[in-house]
């Protein structure tokens, strides 16, 4: 039935609108952090981007990057329900999230994997890694203060690379959930962390289709710190 609806644009648009309206009744938006805690507590997941073909696409890009550059330690800001992480090949990993419910679930899910550690964002203690990740998070940071704080933490956490998987536009969709706000984050990076240079923009293998509302509006944006060694030491002291 779901596939049939997707093939009929009008029905799919109506179904999406009704889904957003009904979801808001059971998971009322009262701020980004509270939204995700409530969603996970009600057994919701991290969304379509962490499953099926989009999950496989992301895993392929990330695992290839980690292997090619011999990355030993990865920090992710917004680990979500851990489904994406099942397909990751990271030697050592720290996952952070605002939801205590999902941190407990991830700790249980990966209880036998000593290479993975999970902590609440409030317990983040300025750990640093050669690679930091932000996957399907930025366009969920609705409040400006939340967005600014998150971005500063993200860019101060890495010593070499940052990979962002997100939309990168200020244009909003006609039908959009209350927990979504698209942002031109690349302008923010250029203004606040100019030493970080975009080394690659990798477009999504499954781009968003407004016609049948499948795929993702997120692409990969890979940043590298171009500071001199002396400049880098100043940033983290």
C-alpha positions in Angstrom: 0.0 0.0 0.0 2.8 2.4 0.9 4.5 1.9 -2.5 1.2 2.4 -4.3 0.6 5.7 -2.5 4.1 6.9 -3.4 3.4 6.3 -7.1 0.4 8.6 -7.0 1.8 12.2 -6.4 -1.5 13.7 -5.1 -2.2 10.8 -2.7 1.4 10.9 -1.5 1.3 14.6 -0.8 -2.0 14.2 1.1 -0.6 11.2 3.0 2.5 13.2 3.9 0.4 16.2 5.1 -1.8 13.9 7.2 1.3 12.1 8.7 2.8 15.4 9.8 -0.4 16.6 11.3 -1.1 13.3 13.1 2.5 13.0 14.3 2.3 16.5 15.8 -0.7 15.4 17.9 1.1 12.5 19.5 4.6 14.1 19.5 3.9 17.8 20.0 6.8 20.0 19.1 8.1 21.9 22.2 11.7 22.4 21.1 14.3 20.2 19.3 15.7 18.4 22.4 12.3 17.6 23.9 10.9 16.5 20.5 13.6 13.9 20.0 13.4 12.6 23.6 9.6 12.2 23.3 9.9 10.6 19.9 12.4 8.0 21.0 10.5 7.4 24.3 7.5 6.6 22.2 9.6 4.0 20.2 10.1 6.2 17.2 13.3 5.8 15.2 15.8 8.2 13.6 13.9 8.4 10.3 14.2 7.1 6.8 17.7 8.5 6.4 19.1 5.8 8.7 17.5 2.9 6.9 17.5 1.0 3.7 19.1 2.5 0.6 20.0 5.8 2.2 21.7 4.0 5.1 23.7 1.9 2.7 24.8 4.9 0.7 25.9 6.8 3.8 27.8 3.8 5.1 29.6 3.3 1.8 30.8 6.9 1.7 31.8 7.1 5.4 33.5 3.7 5.6 35.5 4.4 2.5 36.6 7.8 3.9 37.7 6.3 7.2 39.6 3.5 5.5 41.4 5.6 2.9 42.6 8.1 5.5 43.3 5.6 8.2 41.0 7.3 10.7 41.3 5.6 14.1 38.7 7.6 16.1 35.4 9.1 15.2 33.0 11.3 17.2 29.4 11.7 16.0 27.1 14.5 17.3 23.6 13.1 17.1 24.0 9.3 17.0 20.3 8.6 16.9 18.9 5.1 17.3 22.1 3.3 16.2 20.8 1.7 13.0 23.2 3.6 10.8 26.0 2.6 13.1 25.4 -1.1 12.5 26.9 -0.6 9.1 29.9 1.5 10.2 33.5 0.4 10.2 35.1 2.7 12.7 38.0 1.5 14.8 36.9 3.6 17.8 33.7 5.6 18.2 32.0 8.1 20.5 28.3 8.8 19.9 26.5 11.7 21.5 22.8 12.6 21.5 20.4 14.9 23.4 18.0 12.0 24.2 18.7 9.9 27.3 16.3 7.3 26.1 18.2 6.7 22.9 21.6 6.7 24.6 20.4 3.9 26.8 19.1 2.0 23.8 22.4 2.4 21.9 24.3 1.3 25.0 22.2 -1.8 25.1 22.3 -2.4 21.4 26.1 -2.3 21.3 26.7 -3.7 24.8 29.2 -6.3 23.5 31.2 -3.8 21.3 33.9 -2.2 23.4 34.9 0.0 20.5 31.8 2.1 20.9 30.9 4.5 23.7 27.7 6.6 24.0 27.2 9.7 26.1 24.6 12.5 26.5 25.5 15.8 24.9 25.3 17.3 28.3 28.1 14.9 29.4 30.4 15.8 26.5 33.8 16.7 27.9 35.5 18.3 24.9 36.9 15.0 23.5 38.5 15.5 20.1 39.0 13.2 17.1 40.5 13.4 13.7 37.0 13.0 12.3 33.7 14.4 13.6 30.3 13.5 12.0 27.0 15.3 11.8 24.5 13.1 9.9 20.9 14.2 9.3 21.1 16.6 12.3 21.5 20.2 11.2 18.1 20.6 9.5 16.5 19.4 12.8 18.1 22.2 14.8 15.1 24.5 14.7 16.2 27.1 17.4 19.0 29.5 16.4 20.7 29.2 19.8 20.7 25.4 19.5 22.1 25.5 16.0 24.9 27.9 16.9 25.9 25.9 20.0 25.9 22.7 18.1 28.0 24.0 15.2 30.6 25.4 17.5 30.9 22.2 19.4 31.1 20.2 16.1 33.9 22.3 14.6 35.8 22.5 17.9 35.8 18.7 18.3 37.9 17.7 15.3 41.6 18.0 14.6 41.4 17.3 10.9 38.1 16.4 9.2 34.4 17.0 9.6 31.7 15.3 7.5 28.3 16.8 7.4 25.3 15.1 5.8 22.5 17.6 5.5 20.6 20.0 3.3 22.4 23.3 2.7 19.7 25.9 1.9 17.6 28.5 3.6 14.6 27.6 1.4 11.9 25.7 3.3 9.5 23.1 1.8 5.8 23.8 1.2 4.9 20.8 3.4 7.4 20.6 6.3 7.4 19.0 9.7 7.7 21.4 12.7 11.0 19.7 13.7 12.6 20.6 10.4 14.3 23.9 9.5 16.7 24.0 6.5 19.8 26.1 6.9 22.6 27.3 4.6 25.2 26.0 7.1 28.1 26.5 4.7 27.7 30.3 5.1 27.9 29.9 8.9 31.1 27.8 8.6 32.7 30.4 6.3 31.9 33.2 8.7 32.9 31.5 12.0 35.5 28.8 11.1 37.2 30.0 7.9 40.1 27.7 8.5 37.9 24.8 7.7 37.7 24.4 3.9 35.1 22.4 2.0 37.2 19.7 0.3 34.3 17.8 -1.3 30.6 18.1 -1.9 29.3 14.6 -2.7 25.7 14.6 -4.0 23.2 12.1 -2.8 22.9 8.9 -4.7 19.1 9.0 -3.9 18.1 12.7 -4.2 14.8 14.0 -2.8 11.9 13.8 -5.3 9.1 16.2 -4.6 6.9 14.3 -7.0 6.8 11.1 -4.9 8.6 12.4 -1.8 11.3 9.8 -1.7 15.0 10.1 -1.3 16.8 12.7 0.8 17.5 16.4 0.4 20.9 15.8 2.2 24.3 15.7 0.6 27.7 15.0 2.0 29.9 18.0 2.8 33.5 17.1 3.7 35.6 19.8 5.5 39.3 19.8 6.2 41.1 22.0 8.7 43.7 24.0 6.7 45.2 25.8 9.7 49.0 25.6 10.2 50.0 23.2 13.1 50.6 26.3 15.3 47.1 27.6 14.5 45.5 24.2 15.3 47.2 24.1 18.7 45.8 27.5 19.6 42.3 26.4 18.7 42.3 23.5 21.2 44.2 25.1 24.1 
